[in-house]
Amino acid sequence: MRAGAELAVDGESEDVAVEGAGAFEVGGPQEQAAGEDVHGCVFAHSRGGYARGGGREGALRCGGTVPEAGRQGRACGWCGWRGLGACVAYERVAGAMFGSAYGDAMGAPTEFLPYAQIVRRFDVPDDAPGAGELPVHGGVAMVTDDTQMALAVADALLAAVEDGHALSAERLTPRLRGRYLAWWQSPDNNRAPGTTCMQACKALARGGAWEAATRRGSKGCGANMRVAPVALLDGVSEADRCGAAQLQSALTHGHPTALAASDLTAAAVHALRVGVAPRDLPGYLRAHVGQQRSVYRGDWLGDELWRGPFASSPEEFIARGWDECAGVLDRLDAALLLGDRRADPCRITGAGWIAEEALATGLLCFLLFPDAPVDALTRAAMTSGDSDSIAALAGAFAGAAYGMAAWPEAWAGVVEYREELERVSAGLAAGTAGSGTGTGTGVAGGAGR
């Protein structure tokens, strides 16, 4: 492909500038050295995404190399390449998964600090956060239960669709339960996990129906801090994406707002992944609320969860959750209209300890810095509320929109669970478990492995 040629991406055509002289074929190998080659795919973001190395070039060539023995399979060791579309898919899926982990790591040190102390300790500038850095200790940027549980959800999803199975409640429920319990029992579950998750998992471990184990009165942000993988699994219908997003919440957080906020968070990540412009996202989400308000996902949630003190019908039950989400979108609109980058983002959209506020405040940080993902992440981490969850969500949003190239390359080398993040990203982008998918507890591994 020559520099400046027209390229079709996500169903649209655009001109792209390819670095380097000469021609190469998109999807074809380009010889570089004995025993390896570089495939010629181009990461082209139809909305003008980030080019690796900085700047908004709109396109870049993948630098993945393929050993001689692997050429027949045309599998890139970096992105599992199967053609241009697969590279774009992996780029955005990995951007969201890694972005969430980066935000989690960046927000963890400030999670329980008063805002005045955060400003003093971390020297937050008056106007914009500036370039943030991951906090690294012993060569590793440590994450929290947010990333551990997101990996658990990702592994459950990939196991559910293994061997070509369709995603369904019947296949996903036992796998979510198993991954949640593996996380709960792991010695690595020592990162200030949420009370609701711990209590629900303890109840799940006793056996019996998950409906009896879930905390029906909880709408904590543990419900949606982990939901991004549902939005990133390729080849899933909207109805199944909504159902799976609500189900992964329901096993621990049974409140209708926890279900709706998880669904809405997944809708935001999915929309950005498929090319909805950040400026259009609030309107997109408000339309989603309207469409889903009276839809109770009985095929995913069963007929027991809605019965209780909240409502007299399943439709009334779920509408309560969607109405609270609509209310927090009103607060998001007000905060965006104000456009104050200096003030604590939690001031208007909430501290993020509950699911709908974590979504709104994470979105606010992303949308205040739509062209500066690292600044958005830093702003989210420097908040007075549940900063690791807020920043994890902001990172998922920015990564889904702009891909891995939104983030400094060096961060991937130090973040905890790097190999697990790479593995599940490849599987989610492919819509299958892929090769090498293990038991997937979501808590085994570390940086640089």
C-alpha positions in Angstrom: 0.0 0.0 0.0 1.5 3.4 -0.9 1.6 6.3 1.4 -1.5 8.4 1.2 -3.7 5.6 -0.3 -7.3 5.3 0.5 -8.2 2.8 3.2 -11.6 1.4 4.3 -12.0 1.2 8.0 -15.1 0.4 10.0 -17.1 0.7 6.7 -15.7 4.2 5.9 -13.0 5.3 3.5 -10.3 7.7 4.4 -6.8 8.8 3.3 -4.1 7.6 5.6 -0.4 8.6 5.8 1.9 5.6 6.2 5.4 6.3 7.5 8.3 5.0 5.5 9.1 4.8 1.8 8.1 2.2 -0.6 5.0 0.1 -0.9 3.6 -2.7 1.1 0.4 -4.7 0.9 -2.1 -4.3 3.7 -2.3 -7.7 5.4 0.8 -9.0 3.6 4.2 -9.8 5.0 7.2 -7.5 4.6 10.6 -9.0 4.9 12.8 -7.5 7.6 15.4 -10.0 8.7 16.2 -13.6 8.4 13.7 -15.7 10.4 11.1 -13.0 10.9 8.8 -10.6 9.1 6.6 -7.6 9.9 3.1 -7.8 8.7 1.9 -4.8 6.8 -1.4 -4.1 8.5 -2.3 -0.5 9.4 -4.0 0.6 12.6 -6.4 3.3 11.2 -8.9 4.9 13.5 -11.9 6.1 11.6 -12.3 9.0 14.1 -8.7 10.2 13.9 -7.3 8.1 16.7 -3.9 8.3 18.2 -0.8 7.0 16.4 1.7 5.1 18.5 4.5 7.4 19.5 2.3 10.4 19.9 0.4 12.7 17.7 -2.8 12.2 15.8 -1.6 10.7 12.6 -4.7 8.6 12.0 -2.7 5.4 11.1 0.3 3.4 12.0 1.9 0.2 11.0 1.9 -2.7 13.5 5.4 -3.4 14.7 4.6 -7.0 15.6 7.0 -9.7 14.3 6.2 -13.2 13.3 8.7 -16.1 13.7 9.5 -18.0 10.6 7.6 -21.0 11.9 4.5 -19.0 12.4 4.2 -17.4 9.0 1.7 -19.9 7.6 -0.8 -19.0 10.4 -0.1 -15.3 9.8 -0.4 -14.7 13.6 1.3 -11.6 15.0 2.7 -12.1 18.4 1.5 -8.7 19.5 -2.0 -8.5 18.3 -3.0 -12.0 17.0 -3.3 -10.4 13.5 -5.8 -12.0 11.1 -6.1 -9.0 8.8 -6.7 -5.2 9.1 -10.1 -5.5 10.9 -8.6 -7.8 13.5 -5.7 -5.4 14.2 -8.1 -2.5 14.7 -10.3 -4.6 16.9 -7.4 -5.8 19.1 -6.0 -2.3 19.3 -9.2 -0.9 20.8 -10.0 -3.9 23.0 -6.5 -3.9 24.5 -6.6 -0.1 24.8 -9.7 -0.5 27.0 -8.4 -3.4 29.1 -5.0 -1.9 29.6 -6.5 1.6 30.1 -8.7 0.3 32.8 -5.7 -1.3 34.6 -3.6 1.8 34.2 -6.4 3.9 35.7 -6.8 1.5 38.6 -3.1 1.6 39.3 -2.9 5.4 39.1 -6.0 5.9 41.3 -5.2 3.4 44.0 -2.8 5.7 46.1 -5.4 8.5 46.3 -8.6 6.4 46.9 -9.0 7.2 50.6 -7.4 10.6 50.7 -9.2 14.0 51.2 -9.1 16.2 48.1 -7.0 18.9 49.9 -4.4 16.3 50.8 -4.4 15.0 47.2 -3.7 18.5 45.9 -0.9 19.0 48.4 0.8 15.7 48.0 0.5 15.3 44.3 0.8 18.9 43.2 -2.3 18.9 41.0 -1.9 21.9 38.6 -4.5 24.6 38.5 -5.9 24.0 34.9 -5.0 20.5 33.6 -3.4 17.5 35.3 -0.5 17.3 32.9 1.4 14.1 32.1 0.6 11.5 34.7 2.8 8.6 35.7 2.0 5.2 36.9 3.0 4.6 40.5 5.7 1.9 40.3 7.0 -0.1 43.3 9.6 -2.7 42.9 9.3 -2.4 39.1 5.5 -3.1 39.1 2.5 -0.8 38.8 0.1 -2.6 41.2 -3.6 -2.7 40.5 -6.5 -3.4 42.8 -9.6 -5.6 42.9 -11.0 -3.6 40.1 -8.6 -5.1 37.6 -8.6 -8.5 39.2 -12.4 -8.8 38.9 -12.4 -7.4 35.3 -10.0 -10.2 34.4 -12.3 -12.7 36.2 -15.3 -11.4 34.1 -13.2 -11.6 30.9 -12.1 -15.2 31.6 -15.7 -16.2 32.4 -16.9 -14.7 29.1 -14.2 -16.4 27.1 -14.9 -19.8 28.7 -18.6 -19.3 28.0 -18.0 -18.9 24.2 -15.3 -21.5 24.0 -15.6 -24.0 21.1 -18.0 -21.8 19.2 -20.8 -21.7 21.9 -23.2 -18.8 21.8 -23.1 -16.5 24.8 -26.0 -17.3 27.1 -27.0 -17.1 30.8 -26.8 -20.9 31.1 -23.1 -20.9 30.0 -22.0 -17.7 31.6 -23.6 -18.0 35.1 -21.6 -20.9 36.4 -18.4 -19.5 34.9 -18.8 -16.1 36.5 -19.5 -17.9 39.8 -16.4 -20.0 39.5 -14.2 -17.0 38.6 -15.6 -14.8 41.3 -15.0 -17.5 43.9 -11.4 -18.1 42.6 -10.8 -14.4 43.1 -12.4 -14.4 46.5 -10.2 -17.3 47.7 -7.0 -16.1 46.2 -4.1 -14.9 48.4 -3.8 -12.0 46.0 -7.2 -10.7 47.0 -5.7 -8.3 49.5 -6.2 -5.0 47.7 -9.0 -3.5 49.9 -11.8 -5.4 48.1 -15.4 -4.1 48.3 -17.6 -5.4 51.2 -20.4 -6.3 48.9 -18.3 -8.5 46.7 -16.7 -10.2 49.6 -20.1 -10.9 51.4 -21.7 -12.1 48.2 -18.8 -14.4 47.3 -18.9 -15.9 50.8 -22.6 -16.6 50.3 -21.9 -18.0 46.8 -19.4 -20.4 48.3 -22.0 -22.0 50.5 -23.8 -23.2 47.4 -27.4 -22.7 46.4 -28.9 -20.2 44.0 -27.0 -17.0 43.2 -30.2 -15.1 43.8 -30.0 -16.0 47.4 -26.4 -14.9 47.7 -26.5 -11.5 46.0 -26.7 -8.3 48.0 -30.0 -7.0 46.8 -29.7 -3.7 48.5 -26.3 -2.8 47.1 -25.6 -0.7 44.1 -21.9 -0.2 44.8 -19.4 0.5 42.0 -18.1 -3.1 42.3 -21.0 -3.8 40.0 -19.6 -1.9 37.0 -15.9 -1.3 37.7 -15.4 -4.8 36.2 -18.0 -4.8 33.3 -15.8 -3.5 30.4 -15.0 -7.0 29.0 -18.7 -7.6 28.3 -18.6 -4.5 26.0 -15.4 -5.8 24.3 -16.4 -9.3 23.4 -16.8 -9.3 19.6 -19.8 -10.8 17.9 -22.4 -10.3 20.7 -25.9 -8.9 20.0 -27.0 -5.8 21.9 -29.6 -7.8 23.8 -27.0 -10.3 24.9 -24.6 -7.6 25.8 -27.2 -5.9 28.0 -28.1 -9.2 29.6 -24.5 -10.3 30.3 -23.6 -6.9 31.7 -26.5 -7.0 34.1 -25.8 -10.7 35.0 -22.2 -10.1 35.9 -23.5 -7.4 38.4 -26.4 -9.5 39.6 -24.3 -12.3 41.2 -23.0 -9.8 43.8 -24.9 -6.5 43.4 -28.7 -7.2 43.0 -30.0 -3.6 43.2 -31.8 -2.5 40.0 -29.5 0.6 39.7 -26.4 -1.7 39.9 -27.8 -3.7 36.9 -28.8 -0.6 34.9 -25.5 1.2 35.6 -23.5 -1.9 34.5 -25.5 -2.1 31.3 -25.0 1.6 30.7 -21.3 1.4 31.4 -20.9 -1.5 28.9 -23.0 0.5 26.4 -20.5 3.4 26.7 -17.4 1.3 26.2 -19.0 -0.5 23.3 -20.1 2.7 21.6 -16.6 4.2 21.8 -15.1 0.9 20.6 -17.2 1.0 17.4 -16.6 4.6 16.7 -19.2 6.8 18.4 -17.5 10.2 18.8 -16.9 11.2 22.5 -18.9 14.4 22.0 -21.9 12.3 20.9 -21.7 9.8 23.8 -24.0 11.5 26.4 -26.8 11.6 23.8 -26.1 8.0 22.8 -26.4 6.9 26.5 -29.5 8.9 27.1 -31.1 7.1 24.1 -30.0 3.8 25.5 -31.7 4.6 28.8 -34.9 5.3 27.1 -34.8 2.1 25.0 -34.0 -0.1 28.0 -36.1 1.5 30.7 -38.9 -1.1 30.8 -36.9 -4.1 29.6 -36.3 -6.7 32.3 -33.8 -9.3 31.1 -35.6 -12.3 32.4 -33.8 -14.7 30.1 -30.5 -13.6 31.8 -31.7 -12.7 35.3 -34.5 -15.2 35.9 -37.8 -14.5 37.6 -36.7 -14.2 41.2 -34.3 -11.2 41.4 -37.0 -8.6 40.9 -39.2 -9.9 43.7 -38.7 -7.9 46.8 -39.1 -4.4 48.3 -38.3 -2.4 45.2 -41.2 -3.1 42.9 -44.4 -5.0 42.2 -43.4 -6.1 38.6 -40.1 -6.8 36.8 -40.6 -3.8 34.6 -41.1 -1.5 37.6 -38.0 -3.0 39.2 -35.6 -2.3 36.4 -37.2 1.1 35.6 -36.1 2.2 39.1 -32.5 1.6 38.1 -32.7 3.3 34.7 -34.4 6.3 36.3 -31.5 6.8 38.6 -29.1 6.5 35.7 -31.1 9.1 33.8 -30.7 11.4 36.8 -27.0 11.0 37.0 -26.7 11.7 33.2 -28.5 15.1 34.0 -25.7 15.8 36.5 -23.1 14.8 33.8 -24.6 17.2 31.4 -24.5 20.0 34.0 -20.8 19.3 34.7 -19.9 19.2 31.1 -21.7 22.5 30.5 -19.6 24.0 33.3 -16.5 22.5 31.8 -14.4 23.1 35.0 -11.1 21.1 34.7 -9.7 22.5 37.9 -12.4 21.5 40.5 -12.8 18.0 41.9 -14.9 16.1 39.4 -16.8 14.4 42.2 -18.3 17.7 43.1 -21.2 17.4 40.7 -21.4 13.8 39.4 -20.6 12.2 42.8 -17.8 10.4 44.6 -18.2 7.1 42.7 -18.8 4.8 45.6 -22.1 3.8 43.9 -22.3 2.5 40.4 -24.2 5.2 38.6 -21.9 7.9 40.1 -18.7 5.9 39.2 -19.9 5.8 35.6 -20.8 9.5 35.5 -17.6 10.7 37.1 -15.4 8.4 35.0 -17.2 9.7 31.9 -16.8 13.3 33.0 -13.0 12.9 33.4 -12.8 11.4 30.0 -15.0 14.0 28.3 -13.2 16.9 29.9 -10.0 15.8 28.2 -11.3 14.0 25.0 -8.1 14.5 23.1 -5.7 13.8 26.0 -6.2 10.3 27.4 -3.4 10.5 29.9 -4.7 13.8 31.3 -8.1 12.3 31.6 -6.7 9.4 33.5 -4.7 11.7 35.8 -7.8 13.9 36.4 -9.8 10.8 37.3 -7.1 9.5 39.7 -6.9 12.9 41.5 -10.5 12.9 42.8 -11.9 12.8 46.3 -14.0 9.7 45.8 -13.4 6.1 44.7 -10.5 7.2 42.6 -9.2 3.8 41.4 -12.7 2.8 40.1 -13.3 6.2 38.6 -9.9 6.2 36.9 -10.4 2.5 35.8 -13.6 3.5 34.0 -12.1 6.6 32.5 -9.2 4.5 31.2 -11.6 1.9 29.7 -13.5 4.7 27.9 -10.4 6.4 26.5 -8.8 3.1 25.5 -11.9 1.9 23.7 -12.0 5.2 21.8 -8.3 5.5 20.9 -6.7 2.1 21.3 -3.4 1.1 22.9 -1.7 4.0 21.2 -3.4 6.3 23.6 -1.1 5.2 26.4 2.7 5.5 26.9 4.3 2.3 25.6 6.4 1.9 28.7 3.4 1.4 30.9 2.6 -2.0 29.4 6.0 -3.2 30.6 5.3 -2.4 34.3 1.6 -2.9 34.8 0.6 -5.9 36.9 -1.1 -8.8 35.1 0.3 -7.7 31.7 0.2 -11.2 30.2 -3.3 -11.8 31.4 -4.4 -8.5 29.9 -2.8 -9.4 26.6 -4.4 -12.8 26.6 -7.9 -11.8 27.3 -7.7 -8.8 24.9 -6.8 -11.2 22.1 -9.6 -13.5 23.0 -12.2 -10.8 23.4 -11.3 -9.2 20.1 -11.6 -12.5 18.3 -14.9 -13.4 20.0 -13.4 -16.7 21.2 -11.3 -18.1 24.0 -8.4 -18.3 21.6 -5.3 -20.4 22.1 -3.6 -20.6 25.5 -6.6 -19.6 27.6 -6.0 -21.0 31.0 -8.2 -21.4 34.1 -8.4 -17.7 34.4 -8.8 -16.8 38.0 -8.0 -13.2 37.2 -5.5 -12.9 40.0 -2.5 -15.0 39.0 0.5 -13.3 37.3 2.4 -10.1 37.3 4.2 -7.4 35.4 6.7 -8.5 32.8 5.4 -12.1 32.6 
